[in-house]
């Protein structure tokens, strides 16, 4: 971590809040029941940067109407990324703009298609760098895959460079959980972040039944990364899964949010 890193953290929260409709068929609750729970969780976590997935424009309008989320600045075209008003929306990282990106990758894919998604993400990172220069960036969202497969190694550049398989190191992504020290990383949620409208214990049991090679944060399907160009510039003081997302028996979503404190 660079000695020039800022002391005040920038809190990032990513959450798939589950699109509106058909929730009860899957054991969930209607949007009108979930809305106050989601609003309360976001207020409690109080992120500077909020990335949402599966929110329709109607859902976003409902959230903005609650009164808390209207402190965030929605980009001109509706994309579910919100930047907190209590900090400049042009947050800086090492005197450069911090580019915030949000994604939701397709679910139910085989490993080859997942690898295709990872290659697509790397390609987009390269295009952004061509247009904007090599600036520090943040990428979060629902990747619909745990971190046990080669698709994750493609995202992070794990085996690409070790085995000289190509790939520009500037397009590598750094998993925020991997930046944490061992003890903090070991205490993270040991299950999928797709909770299926049930408890954290259920999510752990689901991951156990999959017999995946993943363990700890590598079981999560909702991820947050910083670009490799942030190495030594952006630090991670805390990264966690928020598993207490239920009020009076109502779950806000079938996903748990991920919250990260960045320092730069």
C-alpha positions in Angstrom: 0.0 0.0 0.0 1.4 3.4 -1.0 2.2 5.8 1.8 0.3 8.5 -0.2 -3.0 6.7 0.1 -5.9 8.7 1.5 -7.0 7.9 5.0 -10.8 8.4 4.4 -12.1 5.3 2.7 -14.5 5.3 -0.3 -17.2 2.8 0.4 -18.4 0.7 -2.6 -21.5 -1.4 -2.5 -22.7 -3.8 -5.3 -26.1 -5.5 -5.0 -28.3 -7.5 -7.4 -31.7 -6.5 -6.0 -33.6 -9.0 -8.1 -35.9 -7.7 -10.8 -39.5 -7.1 -10.0 -42.0 -9.9 -10.7 -42.3 -13.6 -10.0 -40.5 -13.5 -6.6 -43.1 -15.4 -4.7 -42.9 -18.4 -7.1 -39.3 -18.8 -6.0 -39.9 -18.3 -2.3 -39.3 -14.6 -2.2 -41.4 -11.5 -1.5 -43.1 -8.9 -3.8 -41.2 -5.7 -4.6 -43.5 -3.5 -2.4 -42.5 -5.7 0.5 -38.8 -5.7 -0.4 -38.4 -2.0 -1.2 -38.3 -0.7 2.4 -35.8 -3.5 3.3 -33.5 -2.6 0.5 -33.7 1.1 1.3 -32.9 0.4 5.0 -29.9 -1.8 4.1 -28.5 0.9 1.7 -29.0 3.6 4.4 -27.3 1.5 7.0 -24.3 0.7 4.8 -24.2 4.3 3.4 -22.0 3.7 0.4 -20.2 6.4 -1.6 -20.6 4.4 -4.8 -23.6 2.1 -5.3 -23.8 -0.4 -8.1 -27.2 -2.2 -8.6 -28.1 -5.0 -10.9 -31.6 -6.1 -12.2 -33.2 -2.9 -11.2 -35.6 -1.6 -13.8 -36.2 2.1 -14.3 -39.5 1.8 -12.3 -37.6 0.1 -9.4 -35.0 2.9 -9.5 -37.7 5.5 -9.4 -39.2 3.8 -6.4 -35.8 3.8 -4.6 -35.2 7.5 -5.5 -38.6 8.3 -4.0 -37.7 6.9 -0.6 -35.7 10.0 0.1 -32.3 8.5 1.0 -31.0 7.4 -2.4 -31.8 10.8 -3.9 -28.4 12.0 -2.4 -26.8 9.9 -5.2 -26.3 11.3 -8.7 -27.7 9.0 -11.4 -25.8 9.2 -14.7 -27.6 11.0 -17.6 -28.6 7.7 -19.2 -30.1 5.2 -16.8 -27.5 2.8 -15.7 -27.7 1.3 -12.2 -24.6 3.1 -10.9 -25.0 5.7 -8.2 -22.3 8.1 -7.0 -22.7 9.5 -3.5 -23.2 13.3 -3.2 -21.3 13.5 0.1 -18.1 13.1 -2.0 -17.4 14.6 -5.4 -18.7 12.3 -8.2 -15.3 12.8 -9.8 -13.4 10.9 -7.1 -9.7 10.9 -7.8 -7.2 8.1 -7.6 -3.5 9.2 -7.6 -4.6 12.5 -9.3 -6.5 10.6 -12.0 -10.2 10.0 -12.4 -11.5 6.7 -10.9 -13.6 5.1 -13.6 -16.6 3.1 -12.1 -18.0 0.2 -14.1 -20.9 -2.1 -13.4 -21.8 -5.4 -15.0 -24.2 -8.3 -14.9 -23.1 -11.3 -16.8 -25.4 -14.0 -18.1 -26.3 -17.0 -15.8 -26.5 -20.7 -16.5 -23.5 -20.8 -18.8 -21.0 -23.6 -19.3 -17.3 -23.0 -18.6 -16.3 -22.2 -22.2 -19.0 -19.5 -22.4 -17.9 -18.2 -19.0 -14.4 -17.9 -20.4 -15.8 -16.1 -23.3 -17.4 -13.6 -20.9 -14.1 -13.1 -19.2 -12.3 -12.4 -22.5 -15.1 -10.0 -23.4 -14.5 -8.1 -20.1 -10.8 -7.9 -20.7 -11.5 -6.7 -24.3 -13.8 -3.9 -23.0 -11.1 -2.9 -20.4 -8.7 -2.6 -23.2 -11.1 -0.5 -25.3 -11.8 1.8 -22.4 -8.0 2.3 -21.8 -7.6 3.1 -25.5 -10.2 5.8 -25.3 -9.6 7.2 -21.8 -6.0 6.3 -21.2 -4.6 4.0 -18.5 -6.7 5.4 -15.6 -7.5 3.6 -12.4 -10.9 1.9 -12.5 -13.3 -0.2 -10.4 -15.5 -3.0 -11.8 -18.3 -4.6 -9.7 -21.4 -6.6 -10.3 -23.1 -10.0 -10.6 -20.7 -12.2 -12.5 -22.9 -15.3 -12.1 -19.9 -17.6 -11.5 -17.7 -18.5 -8.5 -14.0 -18.1 -8.6 -13.0 -21.7 -9.0 -12.8 -21.9 -12.8 -10.4 -20.8 -15.5 -12.8 -17.9 -16.3 -11.7 -16.2 -13.0 -8.1 -16.8 -13.9 -8.7 -15.1 -17.2 -10.2 -12.0 -15.4 -7.3 -11.8 -13.0 -4.6 -12.8 -15.4 -3.6 -15.7 -13.1 -2.4 -18.3 -15.6 -2.3 -16.1 -18.7 1.1 -14.7 -17.8 2.5 -17.7 -15.9 2.0 -20.0 -18.9 2.7 -17.2 -21.5 -0.8 -17.5 -23.0 -1.0 -13.8 -24.0 -3.1 -11.0 -22.5 -2.0 -7.5 -21.7 -1.2 -7.2 -17.9 -2.8 -3.8 -18.0 -6.1 -5.5 -18.5 -5.8 -7.7 -15.4 -8.3 -7.3 -12.6 -7.4 -7.4 -8.9 -10.0 -9.1 -6.7 -10.5 -6.9 -3.6 -10.7 -9.9 -1.4 -7.3 -11.1 -2.5 -5.8 -7.7 -1.4 -7.0 -8.4 2.2 -4.6 -9.9 4.7 -5.1 -13.6 5.5 -7.0 -13.2 8.7 -9.5 -10.8 7.3 -10.0 -12.9 4.2 -10.5 -16.0 6.2 -13.4 -14.5 8.1 -15.5 -13.7 5.0 -18.8 -15.3 4.1 -18.1 -18.9 3.1 -21.0 -19.4 0.7 -22.5 -18.2 -2.5 -23.8 -14.7 -2.5 -26.9 -16.0 -4.3 -29.0 -16.7 -1.2 -32.2 -18.1 -2.8 -34.2 -16.0 -0.4 -32.7 -17.8 2.6 -30.1 -17.4 5.3 -26.3 -17.2 5.1 -26.2 -20.8 6.5 -28.3 -22.0 3.6 -25.9 -20.3 1.1 -23.0 -22.1 2.8 -24.8 -25.4 2.5 -25.6 -24.8 -1.2 -21.9 -24.2 -1.8 -20.9 -27.3 0.2 -23.2 -29.4 -2.0 -21.6 -28.2 -5.2 -18.3 -29.8 -4.2 -16.6 -26.9 -5.9 -12.9 -26.2 -5.4 -13.9 -22.8 -4.3 -13.7 -21.8 -0.6 -14.4 -18.6 1.3 -14.7 -15.6 -1.0 -14.1 -17.7 -4.0 -17.6 -19.1 -3.6 -19.1 -15.6 -4.2 -20.8 -14.9 -7.6 -21.0 -11.1 -6.9 -17.5 -9.6 -7.3 -15.6 -6.3 -7.0 -12.3 -5.7 -8.8 -9.9 -2.8 -9.3 -7.8 -2.5 -12.3 -4.2 -3.7 -12.2 -3.1 -0.1 -12.9 -4.4 0.6 -9.3 -1.7 -1.7 -7.8 0.1 0.3 -5.1 -2.3 3.2 -5.5 -5.7 1.8 -4.3 -5.8 -0.1 -1.0 -8.6 -2.2 0.5 -9.2 -1.7 4.2 -12.3 -4.0 4.3 -14.3 -6.2 2.1 -17.3 -8.2 3.3 -20.6 -9.8 2.3 -23.6 -8.3 4.0 -25.7 -11.3 5.1 -28.1 -9.5 7.5 -30.4 -8.3 4.8 -33.7 -9.3 6.3 -36.3 -7.3 8.2 -39.3 -8.9 9.9 -38.7 -12.0 7.9 -38.5 -10.3 4.5 -35.3 -10.6 2.5 -34.5 -7.6 0.4 -33.2 -9.8 -2.5 -32.1 -13.3 -3.5 -28.5 -12.0 -3.4 -26.4 -10.7 -0.6 -24.6 -7.3 -1.3 -20.8 -6.9 -1.2 -19.4 -3.9 0.5 -15.8 -2.7 0.1 -13.8 0.2 1.6 -11.2 1.5 -0.8 -8.4 3.8 0.4 -6.4 5.8 -2.1 
